[in-house]
Amino acid sequence: MDAKCPKCNKIAELSEDIEFVRCRCGYEASYSDYIEDMKERLINILNENI
């Protein structure tokens, strides 16, 4: 499966067992950490556009 990398915005790979997200840029995180990183990224985008 694919996921969006929170670090470089490119396509990252989500493991089949949905345990890890890895990207060619070097980003690697557990799925729960990935969700937290994406939430932080979304909050930053929202704060920039308010």
N, C-alpha and C positions, 0 to 999 in steps of 0.2 A: 504494500500500500504506500501511497505517497502522503506527505504532509508538507506544510510550508515551513521553511526554516525561519525561526524568529531572529536569527543573527544576520543572514545574508539575503533573505527573501526568496531564495531559490527553492527548488523542490528537494525535500529531504525524504529519507526512506523510513517508514514506520515498520518495525518488525512484525512478522505474521502473528506472533502471540501478543502483540500490542504492549510490549514491555519497554522498548527503546526507540528513540528517534535519533537518526544519524544523518549527517550532511557532509558533503565533500569539503565544505569550508572548515571542517573541524568540530562543528557543533555536535555534541552527543549528550543525551540526557535520558533519564527514565521518562516514561510517558507522563507520570504525575508532575515531574519537574517541567516537562515540555508544556503542559497545560498552564502551569504557573507562569512560565516565561511568556507564553502567548497572551495571557491575561494582562501581564505587566505591559507588554507591547501595545495592546489595545488601549489601556488606560493612558499611556503616553500619547498615543495618536489622538485620543479624545481631548486630552488636556491641551494639546497644541492647536486644536481647532475650535476651542471655546472662546 
